[in-house]
């Protein structure tokens, strides 16, 4: 399918530090603490995106040749891993006649795979990629994305970083909604056909914009502290049918540079899955549904994060702040199968069964297929014994992801919105002791369901992946990915090492930092100053404290970034 006219990008980024003198992003050494990258580096070896290919479409002001390229020397990347593509041709050399240098593209590269930075960037997360296709974005959309179903060859990159967006979609403007829906369908066709994960901007202002509105993409917002001062991300839901976009956030004032942090995390998770860190089923571990579920389920909630059964993700932050370490630990816990699959008459209740099977770990993932029929709903039951000595409450998250089907149809402006293309899957959590529903995620328009409980009481629980049957289903069978974590809330303990006192706490879940204060007055001044030199030993964060003759008090806190 060809677009009705060549797409031109009307918005690249706002508040770009490269373009506005005196404006610098809020990035420092603590970024790696916020995103779990420091924990990840301390706990893993040789996971830098080795063997993974990434595409980096870039859009800047129209010039001839277009400005979209990365100078390898400027970001400290090997020249031999690059290829450059535009309407002018392709080249594996730099410089070339295909395009010219882009400061925006290089800034994105610094966060994604760069080893050279101006000092306020924590460095790339995936610094050992095997190949990077840097592509003029207009060329990529018109030549690759829109040609998916008529014979165009896949560009060959399983991850695509898109730090650009079209102008935000306007509610009530059928032309702009049609453009968004057309792009969504093209991107979803590409993603489902080639198992390609697009990590895209949610939009920089107003409502979410394409390509970040595509069902099968990960839509990224920027986040800049508790009041999000200086942040410039769009706020959901989508105007076509009220879906949850963005889906995750990362620390920066600019969405363009939040996105590559998510892409880099996806790259190292993909490498880990392929080398068997998540178990023998490596194809399942690196399916785009699994990667998306793991990234969203590992996210850490902001202080004012909120959701509900029909809106599974926060309208501003999605699942929360990216945390690579949490996502990796859930991948490394391994694939866990459901205990039992139960079919019931369409629309009937689906309470816990009497099955005694129990999932072996309290965090992990699964990739499976749920198959219903025209007469029956089907529920996959996952049973958990959520207990741990001395633990009164468990931090609980679960994320369900499935794809929009290839070549789905849409009717622009239909009321109610047309959502043909996704099956109706839901996520339920039941207490098996009394068959009471604890919480659920039952959105009819999203292909992501997400539940979050900050303090789940110990007990036995039934986590259900439910698929609707009936005549309205898109297909009887639908593959899905599930990521889950039932984790004791970490406790701070004190000990000693030589002449130093130490404080320690479990490394997983990440997203917590030790803070100290000199008194416990009504409003003590808690700070992390001088407390970031930690190590991870036996899955415990160990923080040595130098001797001091003054009183100090410590607490463990989620910093809310």
Secondary structure, DSSP 8 states (H G I E B T S, - for coil): ---SS----SB--SS-TTTSTT---S--TTHHHHTTHHHHHHH-SS-S-TT-EEEEEE--S--SS-EEE--HHHHT--GGGEEEEETTEEESSSS-SS-EE-HHHHHHHHHHT-S---SSS---S-TT-SEEEEEEHHHIIIIIGGGGGGT----S-SEEEE--B-----TT-HHHHHHHHHHHHHHHHHHHHHT-EEEEE--SSSS--TTTT-TTSEEEEEE-TTTTTT-----S--TTT------EEEESSSHHHHHHHHHHHHHHHHHHHHTTTT-S-HHHHTSHHHHHHHHHHT-B--TT---BTTB-SBTTTBT-B--HHHHHHHHHT-B---SEEEEEETT------S-----S-SEEEEEEEEE--SSEEEEEEEEEEE--TT---EEEEEEEEE---TT----TT-SS---TTS--EEEEEEETTTTEEEEEE--SS-SEEEEEEEEE-SEEEEEEEEE--STT-S-SEEEEEEEEEEEE----EEEEETTEEEEEEESSS---EEEEES--STT---B-TT----EEETTEEEEEE---SS--EEEEE----
